[in-house]
Amino acid sequence: MRIARRGSSLEHTYRRGAFMNPANEIDSGVAGIIAHIGDADFPARLTETVQSIVPFQSSLFMGCEKSRAPQLLHDGLGEDERAIFSGAYMGGAYLLAPGYRAAQDAAVSGVCRLSEVFPGEMETSQYFSVYWGQTGMIDELFLFVRLEDGRATYLALGRYEGAGLFSDEDIRHLEIAEPVFREAIRRHWRDRSFGVIEPVKPDSGHERVRRLLTEFGSGNLTPREYEVCQLMLHGHSSKSGARELGISPETERIHRGRVFQKLGVTSQVETLALFLQSLSEKHPDNGGAQ
C-alpha cells in the first residue's frame, strides 16, 4: 500500500526503463494495453493483461465515486461468485467489503494485499468466513488507482481453494506493471463517466444501506456498545477493535458480549447476518435490535 502519487505520461513511464525485467511477458503485455485506451472493451483488455502477469480465477473491476454505490466496469467471476455478487454484494454488503472501503480512503493506492486493507486478523476474521467462504475464495489482491477528479477504480483479483495464495513474486510482477496500468486507467477515464449515473436521491438504495449500517443497533445500545458493534460490522476482531477504541481487548469483549445479548445473537457472524438480513426487509427497523 502506498500514498497516491502523480504519474508521468505513459510514454515516459515505459521508456524510462521501469520494465527492464527478465519476465518478457510483462513487457509485451503492458505495452499492448496502451493501444486499447479509449476503447469500449478497455476494462476487459486490462483485466486480460493483468491475468497474463498474475494468474487469478476471479476478478472485479469497479469504479467508485463519493457517496455512490460502486459501479461494475468488468467482471471475471465464477458462476457461484457472480450470484453472490449480484445479490448480497451489490445489495449493500459492499459497504463492508475491503475493496470498496479502501477505495474511499484517498491514501490507499497501488497494489495491496487483502491483509493490508482489511482490519483485524484476516485468517480468523468472521466476515471473511461469512462472505468469501461462500465462493470458496481464499485470497484477494487489489490494484487501486486514484483518478485526477477524485474518483477511484479498483481491480480485485481472487483465488479459490486449491490455487494457492498470491505470492511475493506475484505482487512484485504486478508492481512492475502498476505505473503503466495506473496511467492507462487515468487516461481512459479522464473524460469519461463510469456509466449512466442518476443523481443520488435521499432515499436511494445506496443511501438507504448507508443509513441502515449507521443506525444498526443504535436503538438500545450504549454509545460504547454502538461503537463496538460498528467495528464488528466492519470486520474488526476484539484485538483490532480495542486498538481503535483505545481500550483493552478484555474490556472490548465485555462490551461485545453485551451487544450480542441486546441484539439476540451469540457471535460476530450472527451480528453480520442480522445486518445483512435487514437489507432485504421491505420496512427495516432500527438495524434489527430487539
N, C-alpha and C positions, 0 to 999 in steps of 0.2 A: 504494500500500500504506500502511496506517495502523495505529496501535495500536488495539486493540479498545476500545470505549468504551460507557458506559451510554447507552441510548436513552430518550427520553421516550415518552409514550403516543402512539399513532397519531393520536389527535385533535389533540393539541398539535403534533405534528410537522407535520401537514398544515395546521393553521390558522395557524401562525406565519409563513407566507409563504415556506417553503422552495421552493415550486414556482411562484413568480411568474416564469414564463418564457414567451417568445413561442411555444414549441412546445406548443400546446394539447393535442396528443395525449398528452403526458407527463402533464398534469394529469388528464385523463379516464381514462387507462389505469390510473394508480396508484390513483386513487380507487376504481375498480371492484374491485381485488383485495381490499380490506378486507371486502367482503361475503362472500368465499369462505373466510375464516378458519374453520377447523373442518370444512370440507367435505372429503370423500374426494378430490375432484379438485383440491384446493388446489395441489399441486405443478404439475399441468398448467396450471392457470389462471395461476399466477405466471409460468411459462415463456412462456405466450402473451402476457402483459402485457409482459414484457421484450422479446419479439420485436417488439411494436408500437413499441418505443422504439429498439432497436438491432437491425437486421436481422442474422440469422445463419442458417447452414444446418444446423448440428447442435448438439445440447445434451445435457448430462448434469446431472441434479440428484442430488447424492449426500449421504448422511448419514454422519457419522464419529463413532465412539466410540473411546476409548483402548483399545489392544490388540485391536482387532477389524478385520475386513475392512470396507471401505466398503459401505454399503447403497444400492442404486439406488432413488431416490424417484420418478424420472420420466426418460424418455429421449426425445429427438427426434433420433435418429441416422439416417443414411442406411443403406441395406441393407448395403453393404460394411463400413462402420464398425461396425455392430451385431455383425456376425460376429466381427470382431477384438476388440471389447469383451467379448463373451461368452466368447471363448476366451482370448486372451493376457492381456487386462487383468484380468479377474476371476480368471483362473488364477494370478495372482501378480504380473504386471507393474505393477499399481497401486502396489506398494511403491516403484517407481522413478518414478512419474508425478508431474509438478509439482503438480497439483491436490491429490492425496492427501497428498503430503509437506508442502505448505504448510498444509493443514488441521490437521496435527499441531503446528504452531507457533502457540501462543496469541497471539503478537504480530501475526500476519497477519490482517487483517480489512478488509472493504470491497472496492472494485473494484481489481483488479490485472491488469496486462498479463502475458502469458506470460513476457516477459523479466524481469519483477520476481520471479518465483517459480521460475525455472529457472536453475541455476548455469551459469556459463561463457558463452561467446559463442553465443547462440541460433542465429544464422544458419549457423554451421558445426558445430553440435552433432551428433555421430554418433547419439546417442539420438533426437534429433528426426527424423533421416532414417530411422532404422530403424523407429520406431513410427508416427509420424504420416504418414510418407511413404506407408505402405501404403493410407491412406484418401484421399490427395490433399489433406489438410488443410494449410493454410499459416499459420494464426494461431488463437490462442485468447484469450479474455478471461474473467476469473473474477470471481465475486461470492462472497466468503467472509462467513459470518455465524457469530458465536460465540453459542451458547445459554447461558443462565444456569446450567445444570447441568454445564458443562464439555464438552458435545458441540459439534459444529460441522456446518454444512452448506456445500456449495459448489455453485454453478451454473457449469458450464463451457460457454462458448459458442464454437462453432467456425465457421471459414470455409474453404471449399475453394478449389482453384485457380480463378482467373478472377473470384473475388468481391472481391478486394482485401483489404488488411489493415484491422483496426479502426483508425479514425481518432481523432484527438484529440476531434472533435465527438461521436463515438460514446461515448467514455469520459465526456465531460462530461455527456451526456444520462443515462447510467446513474448517474453520481454524483449528479445532481439527484434521481433517484428512489430512490437507495440507502437513505436514512433510513427511508422508509416500507416498502420491501421488508424491511429488517432487522427492523423492529418487527413486521411481519406474520408473518414466519418465526418469530420468537421466540414470538409469541403462539400461533401454530398448534401448535408442538411443545412448548409449556410443560409440558403434562401428557400428552404422547403419546410412544410409542416410535417409532422409525423403521420398525419392523416386528416380526415374530416373531423374537426373538433367543434362540438357545440359549446356555447358558453356554459360555465358551471352555474347551476341553479342552487339556491339554498338547500333544497331537499333532493338533490341529485343522488344517485346511487353512491358515488364516492363520498359526498359529504355525509350521507346517512351512515355509512360504515365508519367513517372517522368519528362521528358523533357517538355511535354505539360503543366504539373502542374507548373513547374518552370517558363515557358515562358508566361503563360496565362496573357493576358492583358498588357504585357510589352511594346508593340509597341507604345502606345501613352499616357501612364500614367506617371506621375512624380514619382521619387523614393519613396516618401512618400505614394502616392496613390497606388503604386505597393505593398508596404508593407501591407497597409490596405487590399487590395484585397486578398493577400495571406493568411492573417489571417482570412478573411471571409471564404475562401475556406476550411480552417481547422476548421471551426465551431465556431470561436470566435464571441462573441457579441461585441457591441460597448464598453461596460464596460471593458470586459477582454482584448479586442484588445488595448484599450487605456492604460491599465496597462502594457501590453507587450511593447508598444512603448514609454512609459513614457510621455504620453500626456493626456489631459483631455478628458473625453467622448464626450464633446461638440465639441472639435477640431476633434476627430476621426469621428464624424458624418458628419462634413463638408467635410472631405476627402472622406468619404463613399459616400456622395451624388454626388461628382464629379466623382467617379468611376462608379456609376450607370449611370450617364449621358453619359460618354465616351463609356461605353460598350453597351449602348442602352437598359438597363434594369431598373427596378424600385425597386428591393428588393434583399436581400441576397439569397432568394430562387431562383430567376431568374438567379442570378450570378452563383450559383452552377449548375443549369440546363444547362446554357450555356456552362460551362466547361464539364459537362458530355456528352453533345451533341457533343462536339469537339472530344471526344474519339472515336466516331463511324464514323467520317468523314475519307474518304479514304486519302485525302491530307489535313490534318489540317493546318490552317493558324496560325497566331500569337495569339492563345488562344481565337479566336473569337472576338477580339477587332475590332471595326469598325473605 
